[in-house]
Amino acid sequence: MAPPTAIDIEGVTDTEAIVLPDPLTLNGVSARRAKAGKLVAGTAAFTSSDFFKGSSNTWKPKAKRWDHYLSVESRSRQPSSLKGAAKFLNNPGLISLGGGLPCAEYFPIEELTVKVPSPPHFSEQETKESGTVLKAGKYDVSGGHSAYDLSIALNYGLGTGSAQMIRFVTEHTEIVCNPPYGDWQCALTVGSTHALDQTFRIFCERGDYVLSEEYTFASAVETALPLGIKFVGIKMDAEGLLAEDMDELLTNWDAQARGSRKPRVLYTVPSGQNPTGATQSKSRRHAIYKVAQKHDIYILEDEPYYFLQMQPYTGPNAPPVPPPASNDEFLKALIPTYLSMDTDGRVLRMDSFSKVIAPGTRVGWITASEQIIERYVRHNECSVQNPSGISQLVLYKLLDESWGHGGYLQWLINLRLEYTKRRDVLLTACEKYLPKEIVSWDPPAAGMFLWLKINWTLHPASSSKSITAIEEEIFLAAIAQGVLVSRGSWFSADRSDFTPTDMFFRATFAAATGEKMAEAIERFGVAVRECFGLE
Amino acid sequence: MAPPTAIDIEGVTDTEAIVLPDPLTLNGVSARRAKAGKLVAGTAAFTSSDFFKGSSNTWKPKAKRWDHYLSVESRSRQPSSLKGAAKFLNNPGLISLGGGLPCAEYFPIEELTVKVPSPPHFSEQETKESGTVLKAGKYDVSGGHSAYDLSIALNYGLGTGSAQMIRFVTEHTEIVCNPPYGDWQCALTVGSTHALDQTFRIFCERGDYVLSEEYTFASAVETALPLGIKFVGIKMDAEGLLAEDMDELLTNWDAQARGSRKPRVLYTVPSGQNPTGATQSKSRRHAIYKVAQKHDIYILEDEPYYFLQMQPYTGPNAPPVPPPASNDEFLKALIPTYLSMDTDGRVLRMDSFSKVIAPGTRVGWITASEQIIERYVRHNECSVQNPSGISQLVLYKLLDESWGHGGYLQWLINLRLEYTKRRDVLLTACEKYLPKEIVSWDPPAAGMFLWLKINWTLHPASSSKSITAIEEEIFLAAIAQGVLVSRGSWFSADRSDFTPTDMFFRATFAAATGEKMAEAIERFGVAVRECFGLE
């Protein structure tokens, strides 16, 4: 069978035109697994996404090489001699006195169980009543009961993460993103903030600038700054960062004036952006990708809120949009990822279980081209090694052995509807309690955050007090009324010589109950009215 | 009550002379906890070792300041604005729409159980039969059933780690080390290799040298190198690194010739050193500490094998030494830590659960002065955040709620005896199967490793072949015989222009069964004889 021709994205107006064979569908997983045979992966087993990807990937073009973008630090990472000796472990009959791996006999955990929801009964009450208890023993693998057990999970692992979890996230990534180049791979992370630290160290040198939205995840900026890396903000609208402004900024980059070479990396949160709640449309993503191609920018796609894309907002008086009727419909309703349009292999996507399972797992994963994943895994070997084996085992039992990909998508649909409800409660409260002439907002389509814009020019002291002082006044007035919201200036990408012209506050609809949220917004309304001298 | 006078270590020959009041003993824990009252620490609660330390610490002198040693990177770390706003969360009645913490309602784990040994019945068989099942629910804290639950463990935490685990490791550290200065603190890590990465970034700049044993943990060297930090090896004997050689090296440091300023940091593994198995005696540690004081060296005390100190080796025909009769006797049998003699606050000690509970927990902790811990925690906030909450919860249930400090020490005694048995099997096999004229060794007093010295000058090709070529020949001959041992040269501290004069192989007694170990050593003996042309 001849491979279909991949069409170069440069020549077409829409990446949808690229024809790719055999993408993994939900229904295809069982068949592929059956064909591959039983997963055999013991203690510290070598693994790779390549073991679990579809054959279609072998027909796709390879990713670009990024040798010229790798930092001095990343280029100098060598594979460890000891890990190199692992190849001899395959010799039949070999006895290893090589690696200092403790004996499973001395791990004082004989069995672990978790009680989890049985799809589609996801509520806490239902789980209490009809949840499923998943059990992991120490030697389930040699007993033939499972592909993963405590003896493996509790021992050392390799820098990719366990084969068991790499299989799951690789399949999930292929189902959701199906990257258009062939040599993509996944590696587990201990969370996206640490992934960012390592990624900056792969691509950047001291003195570099990284592009981002003008308001951005504060921890990303604070992770970069001590490394000598500054963020430079790109202007935004309701759909997030503006491709034209990015192009302009790069086209007119004055290395001399900036004291720094032209940026090579864009950090972006495309869906439910923190703090603005903005979600880039499909066409916006295409436009940004094209600008990235034009200026050869590497894209860090940070997507903790990707699956918190919500139902369209219909307003307080219109009926809600019916939920996705199936997993396939749900997948189709999601805005395509950068990874899904990444013909060049210029995207490193960060996924996280923090917002969709639990932050305390401290497990996430990245997807990028083989070259970048290899550098990342070398780095893991000399830092975090891999995420907690206990977390990995719990996630494997839940996501793979119990729910499967279908059950996981059902869970994500459930979460989508829950967050839709929460957002709608917050928006209803805003419409009811906030003075429209002062406070305005765009209903968020994804994420956890509402970005409230304050027309501060109407403040009685707007001509005598600085914008920052007025922001502080409102913040403290809100605290005095009994509500904590985050100040917009905390999220500015540019930390030095930044003079804001607009004023924002960020409110989350993730944490409080519906009733408390409404009360909180009412209090915020009182605080704002007070500061602006309104009735 | 007047505080007793602390005596400056410079003025005395032995740190034991320092009189300190009220050190925490095993029996003192319950009384102190009763006095402190119930531990109340919810989601992402702020915590500090200071909440859990004994009053004696307030009388001790404070640690030295290390401002002049902090790197550019570390100095530039600022507390996050968002985390600063957390102080308002204590306002009564305040509703927070601030932080984006997900609701526990959406964590799909309702209950978690682990089956663990009931002290003193630690074997796998006994655990199967009479183990204890520990259970954690989602809302055990609000239900009054526990001080820690899934709703807290599965959410975000702060950079110190959970209050629940910080309490345990702080008490444990006080029982074992009782640091002689007052403002010591602990912070959890995701493992000592990552702690090393962060610590190098706190103390070192590109181009720096770090002191270490001449043969050292390969991953430590490989963690430092990409940061532009080289290791410089200090000569060793059977008790590990030589204080005099360290003094000489530092006294004669030629910054110009080396192209680098005088080292400021010593990395050492004092007990059961990897790869040599050497254990520094108490007097050696004192001598090294004094040299560190003389040259103002900061000490990284990496102690994964501290509790794998074994019973004295009595040889194949003598009866074994009776095991410690009590927890107190066990504690007294341990060689004092650097932290326990650290009057200056110049030690950062790394502890790990990897070798004594399980590597897959990916939980360890560091102890150092408040200043350094604060810098470390700031760094955690912009990288790993904290270890897996699931791991922390499992460890808390096991170590704190079930075993307590006493049960944990019993477990460590059990481990001591198990490793003693394993070491003795390996040594017996060495005595039986290895040609004494070629291979020699010191019986290790701690750890997992035996360091076999090869008298390579007796090799038939010693005058024509390089030492490295002969090392490789023996390594491959052993592989051909069916045994993998690690080559000594893999562990050399100096990676560039290093010409070894001695030859070593490292064998572990941690991994294989007794029978397999004996067989492996027999095979190694055959390989050596073959290479050296012996009968």
Interface residues (C-beta under 8 A of the other chain):
Chain A: V72 E73 S74 S76 R77 Q78 S80 S81 L82 A85 F88 L89 N91 G93 L94 I95 S96 L97 G98 G99 G100 L101 P102 C103 E105 Y106 F107 P108 I109 E110 E111 L112 T113 V114 K115 V116 P117 F122 E124 T127 K128 G131 K138 A153 L154 N155 Y156 G157 V190 G191 T193 H194 D197 A218 S219 E222 T223 L225 P226 L227 G228 N274 S354 K355 I357 A358 P359 G360 T361 R362 V363 H379 E381 C382 S383 V384 Q385 N386 P387 S388 G389 I390 S391 V394 L398 W411 L415 E418 M448 F449 I479 G482 V483 L484 V485 S486 R487 W490 A507 T508 F509 A510 A511 A512 K516 M517 E519 A520 I521 R523 F524
Chain B: V72 E73 S74 S76 R77 Q78 S80 S81 L82 A85 F88 L89 N91 G93 L94 I95 S96 L97 G98 G99 G100 L101 P102 C103 E105 Y106 F107 P108 I109 E110 E111 L112 T113 V114 K115 V116 P117 F122 E124 T127 K128 G131 K138 A153 L154 N155 Y156 G157 V190 G191 T193 H194 D197 A218 S219 E222 T223 L225 P226 L227 G228 N274 S354 K355 I357 A358 P359 G360 T361 R362 V363 H379 E381 C382 S383 V384 Q385 N386 P387 S388 G389 I390 S391 V394 L398 W411 L415 E418 M448 F449 I479 G482 V483 L484 V485 S486 R487 W490 A507 T508 F509 A510 A511 A512 K516 M517 E519 A520 I521 R523 F524
